[in-house]
Amino acid sequence: MGQGDSELIVTDTAAVLIDAGEQSAADDILADLQQYGITKLDWIIGTHPHADHIGGFPDILSYAAQNSDLTISNVMIPQLPDDMIPTTRTYEKFLDGVDENGLILTQATDITIDLGSASLEIIPSPGNDYSSLNDYSICAYLTCGDTSFFFTGDASKPEEKDLLRSGALDGIQADVLKVGHHGSRESSTADFLAQLQPSYAVISCGAGNSYGHPHSEAVERLKQYCGDQIWRTDESGTVTIQSDGASLTVSTEK
């Protein structure tokens, strides 16, 4: 959604929203929830508190607090050092929305969330002294039958390196990679991709964005694994991937 980042996971019995893009994305996300008949989000997960990832949450939380057709059960954020906790208006509005719904923030830990026909393993960032909020991103590993998805937030080289070194990714391979940090040059490193071995990649980036995302070097690394199965929101709009537990089907907005 634009230059922001948001993923909606819908199973037979549960729904999880990972990030909510920029503030302008909130109405689109609420429309998607109504389209899928979702009246409860079991979890909303803010991978890290940058406005292009949590900007839509305040309006979504406000809607849930004021309307009976949407309930939010749990909210997860990363553990951050005190000096990295933002004081931005976006983050303050996010916290206000959490309070408005009578919720308590859950800091990310190594837990697995049961989603009925799927499960979502939360993988917190292993580091505590990064220079960028991006590398505190919560990662998550979704498995549905024999298919799997890996979500990265804005993780880039420092976090990827620590995830590998810590053993957090041992035994994990993913059919689908939600590419880290909008396909920046410093994300999707060779060692990280060698561990995950993705067959499909989805890059969330805005058309003509000023950052030059996705970077050609990152795309070339992804092509070694995914070939032409690389989907970009600036070209395709919303990307939907369905799993029946055995195979995957990709459809796009445009």
Steps between C-alpha positions, in 0.01 A plus 500: 500500500693801376845511651360345817482136597208285615408131490168340591495131591158332483441135592190289561471623860731799549635825359827686566603841368876555476564874465251746356690718256483878513199680643350528152478119480259462794179535296623244245585253775161548669333440161703180458392378843135557407551333162633186671229511766754546778343624822788409728875545470659252736826693485629820353878505480704817459833364379671827599370850571568683173208695351500301175430184702281616790345813345170329419455342843364807687199532266442123502517490879271801524248333268507182709444697821196678354336227291363157590598334170874488580672374814876495556614242755879544532771747400868410459801729469875437518705538814701821461777661706368805685695739281341355184135534609356764267326818612338563163137610471428182299628277780313699766175464300569127469537472878182704548315256273627205700370663819168584335444128438595405855800303373845444646806497278664159465874517442621248245638174636555154352140384483294309244148624434240236409299616199296185448610369161833685535745607767705818535837483671616836636872565460613808694811687396797347684691828537476786745749759375405582142532850360169473311149410613477288183722231652275457803230373262290207612527215250237229469485154341161380379445134418189357337526132422806458279514870407676779686547875507765721665422858602787738567378851580791727408776260608824571317855370508579542874183322614521234228857424610398471865197282418733258323768512769251450786352184349154661482470386138633147545276259313294780346442520128221702340313469173407869514718785627348836585817685407665709772516880494314550171778327306778731615860428402587399858223241530456146363869422540648195331539301824144580610353385167718187503338405832139573402514377137186689395316419175279811506581854616269793570644853516291780649608831347343817365504590131782744425607510865790730588702217660550309176333190649528224404874517439630315195760311707235363737278405206787315333564300818131414522489392135754225574229327707170638373563554130204695368285428808580841649193715564520875561215708637610802293432295187226257610316675782383272779647149468287210629648154550266214587611167642304175513776344708664342195531768233492876464295725271599861435257771391557873471292816510623614159 
